[in-house]
Amino acid sequence: MCHNIIDGRFHTPCGHFISMSTRVQDCLRPNCLFSRRHIHPIGCKSQSCIRLMALPVKNPIRISPAVCPICQISGIPVAVGAMRS
């Protein structure tokens, strides 16, 4: 299935991921509604076609040793090594 790839910055102290850009990864399947190889015209009613994208994939292109801006503003103390989503 096609899916989005989200490039962004990962903050190691708090574990937050801040997105910077998004792109689509094409699965190239003829029965996927989001693929450029989709065999049916626009407005496809076929029950055999995939109508949902797979879950997006987070791709950390920058790793930051600092706490994210959201945690800095909120003032919540963050334990080193704690993971949040």
N, C-alpha and C positions, 0 to 999 in steps of 0.2 A: 504494500500500500504506500501511496505517497505520504510524505510527512514534512513538517516544517523543521528547519534547523535554526536554532536561535543562538547567535554568537553574542558573547557578553563577557562581563567581568565577574570573577568569582572572588568574594571577600572571605579569606580563610578564617579570621577570628570569629565571625558571626555565622558564616556558612551561607550568606545570601548571594544570590545570582542576579545581577543587573543586566538586562538585555540591551544590546547595542544595535543589532540588525537581525533581520530574519530573511531566510530564503527557503525555497521549496525544493525538496529532493524528489524527482520524478521516478516512479517505480517502473515506468515504461510498459505497464500491463494494458492490454487492449480492453479489459473489462473494468478499469478504474476510471471513475468519472473525472478525476483531477489530472489524469495523465494526458500528455500531448498525443499519445497513441490511442486514445479512446476511440472505439470503432463506431459509436452511434453519434448522430447529430446532436446539436444543442437541444436541451429539453428531453433528455433520455428518460424513458419510462420502463426500461428493461429491469426485471427483478434480479437478473444475474449480475448486474453491475455493482461494483463496490461504491458505496455512497458516503463513506466516512474516511477521514484521513487517520493515519496512525498517530499516536501521541508524539508531541514535539520532542526533539532531542536538544538538550542544552550543551553547547560547545563553548567551554571557557577559553577565550582567546587571550585574556589577560588575567593574571593571578595577582590579587592585591593583598599585601600583608596588613592593611589598615581595615578598620571597622567601616562598614558601609554608611553612607550619609543618613539613611533612615534610622539606624541604630545610634548614630551620633546625635541626631536631633532629639530622639526620644529619651536619650540618657539612660537607657536600660543597660545595666552592667552585663557584659558578655564574658563568660568563662572562656579561657583559651582552649581551643579544640572543640568547642560546642558546635554542633551542626544544626542548622535550620534550613527550611526550604523556602 
